[in-house]
Every structure is written in C-alpha cells, then in structure tokens.
Amino acid sequence: MDHFRQSDGLSDDTVERFYEDREGNIRVATPQGLDRFRDVAVTTLSRREGLTADHASAVLVSRSGTVWTSNRDTLNSIRDGKVSATTFPGQQLASLLKDHTGKIWVGVDAELFVLDEGLRAEANRQAGTKPPRKRPPPGKGPPRPRPAP
C-alpha cells in the first residue's frame, strides 16, 4: 500500500474529494490546491498557478477535458493550461456533479445551478413549468371586481 502526504508532494494532508478523468489521471481536491496524480507523480494547481483560491473543495472533469474545481463561491475551469472563473451568489459552493448528458450541476448554499455549454441556469423548478402563483390570504389582496347585477 502506498501512502501520500504533503511531504511526498501532495498539496495538503487533508483530502476533500477525488475524481478520475478519462485519461486515468486522479484529481485530488485539498484545502491547499488541486493535485493531479499521473503514474504516481503529483502536480499541484493553486493560487500561484491561477486558481482563485488555494482551497479546492470539489473536482470533476467534463467530456471536453476541462477540469472543474470549486472553492467557496467560485467555480474554476482549467482547459489547455488556462484558468477561468465563474462566481456564484452565496457563501459556499458545496458540490459538483457531471450528469450522463455532460451537464454540470453546482450546489451553492440552498440553490442549484446547471452549466450546459458554458451557460449557467438556476435550477429551481422542473424545466418547462411555471413557478407557483403566490396568492394573498383572504381579505388581504386587491379588491375583486363584482359581477354586474
């Protein structure tokens, strides 16, 4: 059994999440960055390499090969060595999921967002449905027209 620590090249001794991409790289999210293991050698991405923060709380790789990692309110995407950032409203970007269609689901506090082809949409109700109508309590709304006698 192999054992890796910060002294072996891991960015931190605390590991938050793992993800294996289609090329067999193991991505490891830690409080100090995002590590990539390839044939047991480790490479770390952190603020020094362009991430918006050192703390990586989740990680996944999309079909296109883009690496996605989250920290607090920002989703970083790494593609061909370039880092881009997307911010979200809220305090904590908590979870990431890639579904079978390639969409990326992002959990932020009590909200859910879905990324599709770089577009962001809030997922707060079933697609294609209208939001529920809010009706005032009886006697509290505007007066209703009365039928003519």
C-alpha atoms as one frame of an Amber mdcrd trajectory, in Angstrom:
protein
   0.000   0.000   0.000   1.274   3.480  -0.916   0.721   6.438   1.400   0.989
  10.067   0.265   1.424  13.115   2.450   2.305  16.734   1.955   5.963  15.770
   2.393   5.545  13.491  -0.682   4.248  16.331  -2.887   0.529  16.363  -2.005
  -0.609  19.987  -1.568  -2.129  19.223   1.879  -2.553  16.242   4.183  -6.337
  16.764   4.172  -8.091  15.329   1.109 -11.602  16.615   0.283 -12.584  14.849
  -2.989 -11.250  12.540  -5.728 -12.036  12.281  -9.407 -10.599  10.078 -12.150
 -10.647  11.615 -15.628 -10.912   9.736 -18.912  -7.116   9.658 -19.306  -6.648
   7.901 -15.967  -5.377  10.928 -14.033  -6.527  11.030 -10.422  -7.561  14.573
  -9.398  -7.403  15.293  -5.653  -9.022  18.380  -4.089  -7.390  19.648  -0.871
  -7.527  22.833   1.241  -4.272  23.939  -0.432  -4.977  23.208  -4.094  -5.858
  20.681  -6.752  -3.428  17.810  -7.259  -3.111  15.532 -10.272  -1.612  12.081
  -9.974  -0.391  10.539 -13.202   1.647   7.385 -12.933   2.001   8.271  -9.219
   3.789  11.612  -9.938   1.864  14.563  -8.456   1.290  18.040  -9.959  -0.417
  20.782  -7.915  -2.520  23.731  -9.064  -3.175  26.536  -6.578  -3.463  30.318
  -6.470   0.119  30.507  -7.793  -0.993  28.779 -11.000  -4.127  30.918 -11.400
  -6.876  29.368  -9.272  -8.976  31.954  -7.419  -8.123  30.306  -4.073  -5.930
  27.529  -2.772  -8.805  25.607  -1.195 -10.307  23.108  -3.642 -13.489  21.576
  -2.230 -14.709  19.552  -5.233 -13.369  18.426  -8.598 -14.565  16.828 -11.832
 -13.537  16.647 -15.478 -16.023  17.264 -18.311 -16.209  15.343 -21.584 -14.190
  18.078 -23.301 -11.315  17.535 -20.853 -11.956  20.740 -18.903 -11.101  20.332
 -15.223 -13.652  21.966 -12.885 -12.846  22.720  -9.249 -14.779  24.676  -6.652
 -13.941  26.867  -3.697 -16.316  28.939  -1.576 -18.286  30.953  -4.200 -16.196
  30.344  -7.334 -16.034  27.593  -9.917 -12.653  27.411 -11.671 -12.307  25.744
 -15.054  -8.904  24.689 -16.379  -8.566  23.973 -20.091  -5.286  23.789 -22.030
  -3.444  25.342 -19.086  -5.744  28.400 -18.883  -7.834  29.067 -15.770 -11.250
  30.762 -15.953 -13.514  31.591 -13.018 -17.292  31.789 -12.611 -18.685  33.257
  -9.403 -21.986  32.315  -7.827 -24.152  34.112  -5.294 -23.897  32.641  -1.826
 -21.456  31.629   0.849 -20.352  28.113  -0.076 -20.104  26.290  -3.376 -20.544
  22.845  -1.866 -20.828  20.198  -4.566 -20.319  19.362  -8.239 -21.805  16.598
 -10.366 -21.493  15.742 -14.063 -24.622  14.002 -15.346 -24.930  11.485 -18.206
 -25.602  14.305 -20.723 -22.442  16.221 -19.762 -24.235  18.983 -17.836 -22.521
  20.131 -14.666 -24.689  20.560 -11.566 -23.406  23.047  -8.975 -24.759  23.196
  -5.415 -24.378  26.609  -3.760 -25.866  27.046  -0.276 -29.591  26.351  -0.783
 -29.512  26.837  -4.571 -28.785  24.593  -7.506 -27.278  25.714 -10.825 -26.754
  23.769 -14.043 -23.991  24.515 -16.574 -24.511  23.465 -20.170 -22.058  24.514
 -22.910 -20.740  27.268 -20.655 -24.210  28.685 -19.983 -25.430  28.949 -16.400
 -29.037  28.464 -15.333 -30.617  28.278 -11.905 -32.460  25.011 -11.366 -35.262
  25.993  -9.040 -38.218  24.126 -10.553 -38.912  21.462 -13.135 -37.962  22.559
 -16.629 -40.929  23.879 -18.545 -43.152  24.533 -15.550 -44.355  27.886 -14.314
 -43.409  28.987 -10.799 -46.239  28.592  -8.279 -48.542  31.606  -8.045 -48.460
  33.363  -4.725 -51.932  34.256  -3.580 -52.585  36.716  -0.788 -54.507  35.474
   2.256 -58.294  36.015   2.075 -59.198  39.655   2.537 -55.596  40.859   2.082
 -55.386  41.188  -1.688 -56.712  43.805  -4.112 -60.497  44.059  -4.279 -62.097
  41.675  -6.743 -64.488  43.047  -9.329 -68.107  42.275  -8.540 -70.378  40.893
 -11.226 -72.811  43.403 -12.672 -76.433  42.989 -11.411
